[in-house]
Amino acid sequence: MKVLFYRRSEGAADAVSPPQTAARVWRPAEHGWPPPGPRRLQNLVWWAFTALGLFPRRDFAEVSLWREGRLLHRLIVTPRWWRFPFMARDDLQIGDLWTDPDFRGQGFARAAIAEAHRRFPDRFWYVVGVDNAASIRLIESCGYRLVGQGRRTRPLGVGAVGRFLLET
């Protein structure tokens, strides 16, 4: 699968959080077991990766935006690990974005990305499929610039164990 690699530009401005939202950050290294919610099973895997030391640093996090007990948006912040060999040790990657379909197009993804930037002063990367126009517009509006193209590998046809390889 062909992908594009973006990196956050120095001094890029961040969006302001939409009104009446609460940001939550869950970090396995600080908070332990994932809180209840729609992504708890997946977050148990991330908790295990952190507990087993599979990340070179303990900065994995889920950033989520809530309103009146309803999850509006979530994303994950991932440190460098074997899936992202193009990253430096101190880099982070934003991925696995999800917005409630009833709230898409209202700035929640931008607000969650801004919250990640606020909480983690590191250099950020973003990897996106070449055909995902909405995600490309989003990340460019957040001050990220295209670094190059590459591909996602799928050993034995299994994407979950694939790597993202920057080729240009």
Secondary structure by P-SEA (a helix, b strand, c coil): ccbbbbbbccbbbbbcccccbbbbbbbcccccccccccaaaaaaaaaaaaaacccccccbbbbbbbccccccbbbbbbccccccccccccbbbbccccccccccccaaaaaaaaaaaaacccbbbbbbcccaaaaaaaaaaacccccbbbbbbbcccccccbbbbbcc
